């Protein structure tokens, strides 16, 4: 009997059957199985199993990479596991005292970090790939706000409704436009900027940066999700009426050319499943309203009545499908908790600074769960410790709106790099095993003892 208790039935099964069994596991489960024993490590690192999980890992990372070699496939899976478990390949602290107070807006894309300084008015850039730091002064006289960033363009606002597009490689202004209303939310699709104006009604402007021409069209009542495809020259918009048409919500989908020609309009009931809630309590998050990853665009909503609930809505343009996923959290996360900006690791995993819980909340739409990871201070983050409390203890009561002035920590990043800006500097977490650069002035992370 003692011998039978150590019998490893998995090692005796045919590989074809093992592959069918592991179909029920997620990527984190695969990583855990590799650590059980040498026999299991050999099984769960075979080319057949690794390649089987590769498309799933790439999808969660928001990547469209194809023809990946087996050695690279293992790297992608390790990369994803690090994100889901908040274990980066490397952590670096970059001392930059006063950055949180000086930087009005912090934007990150394609390994470039831009911080828009409110006073003195200037734009600063840190290229994580080369380590190059650049500062441009005199870019505005009275007002400067960072709005959107892509691998090619930086969009800023220099007056109430005047926008300027900059080439991120030279930081030279290439286009300037004056809008009849204050711009609201933004997405960039190659050389087109989609601007959603929120007042008095939703309407859309598409700014062509090559021709510097603006097309304004539409009149929407509840525009919360859209997808722009510059190659197809189309914009797909979704009006979701949570309030007056409670269950299931009615959706109006319209498709336009990027010059404003209406191609079609249709209505349908949102496929929300059997779960019921008070739909009128839903609100979009305060940070960027829509993020696009290839042919997918995503947004999130929180519930004012249920602080344990977040809704993840995604549109897949390749198949024309709109879907919803429920994300639960065992600890309440409310509007004030996530006031500061966050970001997305990919189309299915988001993160935000949870001020009230003194940690980072990671929303996983695939598993339908939210995990709060307590913030770990670097030993040099002395001022941040004073702001958060020596032991990072969460407040005993909810924070009132009048008490909430600004977030002590701001987050940014993507699937490769996660950054946290504090009063003392910048924490950089590198998740991609193939991208772990040496940042000039960056120092190895040294944990403060009382922060765990």
Rosetta blueprint (number, residue, H / E / L):
1 X L
2 X H
3 X H
4 X H
5 X H
6 X L
7 X L
8 X L
9 X L
10 X H
11 X H
12 X H
13 X L
14 X L
15 X H
16 X H
17 X H
18 X H
19 X H
20 X H
21 X H
22 X H
23 X L
24 X L
25 X L
26 X L
27 X H
28 X H
29 X H
30 X H
31 X H
32 X H
33 X H
34 X H
35 X L
36 X L
37 X L
38 X H
39 X H
40 X H
41 X H
42 X H
43 X H
44 X L
45 X L
46 X L
47 X H
48 X H
49 X H
50 X H
51 X H
52 X H
53 X H
54 X H
55 X H
56 X H
57 X H
58 X H
59 X H
60 X H
61 X H
62 X L
63 X L
64 X L
65 X L
66 X L
67 X L
68 X L
69 X L
70 X H
71 X H
72 X H
73 X H
74 X H
75 X H
76 X H
77 X H
78 X H
79 X H
80 X H
81 X H
82 X H
83 X H
84 X H
85 X H
86 X L
87 X L
88 X L
89 X L
90 X E
91 X E
92 X E
93 X E
94 X E
95 X E
96 X L
97 X L
98 X L
99 X H
100 X H
101 X H
102 X H
103 X E
104 X E
105 X E
106 X E
107 X E
108 X E
109 X E
110 X L
111 X L
112 X E
113 X E
114 X E
115 X E
116 X E
117 X E
118 X L
119 X L
120 X L
121 X L
122 X E
123 X E
124 X E
125 X E
126 X E
127 X E
128 X L
129 X L
130 X L
131 X L
132 X L
133 X E
134 X E
135 X E
136 X E
137 X E
138 X L
139 X L
140 X L
141 X L
142 X L
143 X L
144 X L
145 X E
146 X E
147 X E
148 X E
149 X E
150 X L
151 X L
152 X L
153 X E
154 X E
155 X E
156 X E
157 X E
158 X L
159 X L
160 X L
161 X L
162 X E
163 X E
164 X E
165 X E
166 X E
167 X E
168 X L
169 X L
170 X L
171 X L
172 X E
173 X E
174 X E
175 X E
176 X E
177 X E
178 X E
179 X L
180 X L
181 X L
182 X L
183 X L
184 X L
185 X E
186 X E
187 X E
188 X E
189 X E
190 X L
191 X L
192 X E
193 X E
194 X E
195 X E
196 X E
197 X E
198 X L
199 X L
200 X L
201 X L
202 X E
203 X E
204 X E
205 X E
206 X E
207 X E
208 X E
209 X L
210 X L
211 X L
212 X L
213 X E
214 X E
215 X E
216 X E
217 X E
218 X E
219 X E
220 X E
221 X L
222 X L
223 X E
224 X E
225 X E
226 X E
227 X E
228 X E
229 X E
230 X L
231 X L
232 X L
233 X L
234 X E
235 X E
236 X E
237 X E
238 X E
239 X E
240 X E
241 X E
242 X L
243 X L
244 X L
245 X L
246 X L
247 X L
248 X L
249 X L
250 X E
251 X E
252 X E
253 X E
254 X E
255 X E
256 X E
257 X E
258 X L
259 X L
260 X L
261 X L
262 X E
263 X E
264 X E
265 X E
266 X E
267 X E
268 X E
269 X E
270 X L
271 X L
272 X L
273 X L
274 X L
275 X L
276 X L
277 X L
278 X L
279 X H
280 X H
281 X H
282 X E
283 X E
284 X E
285 X L
286 X L
287 X L
288 X L
289 X L
290 X L
291 X E
292 X E
293 X E
294 X L
295 X L
296 X E
297 X E
298 X E
299 X E
300 X E
301 X E
302 X E
303 X E
304 X L
305 X L
306 X L
307 X L
308 X L
309 X E
310 X E
311 X E
312 X E
313 X E
314 X E
315 X E
316 X E
317 X L
318 X L
319 X L
320 X L
321 X E
322 X E
323 X E
324 X E
325 X E
326 X E
327 X E
328 X E
329 X L
330 X L
331 X L
332 X L
333 X L
334 X L
335 X L
336 X L
337 X L
338 X L
339 X L
340 X L
341 X L
342 X E
343 X E
344 X E
345 X L
346 X L
347 X L
348 X L
349 X E
350 X E
351 X E
352 X E
353 X E
354 X E
355 X H
356 X H
357 X H
358 X L
359 X E
360 X E
361 X E
362 X E
363 X E
364 X E
365 X L
366 X L
367 X L
368 X L
369 X E
370 X E
371 X E
372 X E
373 X E
374 X E
375 X L
376 X L
377 X L
378 X E
379 X L
380 X L
381 X L
382 X H
383 X H
384 X H
385 X H
386 X H
387 X H
388 X H
389 X L
390 X L
391 X L
392 X L
393 X L
394 X L
395 X L
396 X L
397 X L
398 X L
399 X L
400 X L
401 X H
402 X H
403 X H
404 X L
405 X L
406 X L
407 X L
408 X L
409 X L
410 X E
411 X E
412 X E
413 X E
414 X L
415 X L
416 X L
417 X E
418 X E
419 X E
420 X E
421 X E
422 X L
423 X L
424 X L
425 X E
426 X E
427 X E
428 X E
429 X E
430 X E
431 X L
432 X L
433 X L
434 X L
435 X L
436 X L
437 X L
438 X L
439 X L
440 X L
441 X L
442 X E
443 X E
444 X E
445 X L
446 X L
447 X E
448 X L
449 X H
450 X H
451 X H
452 X L
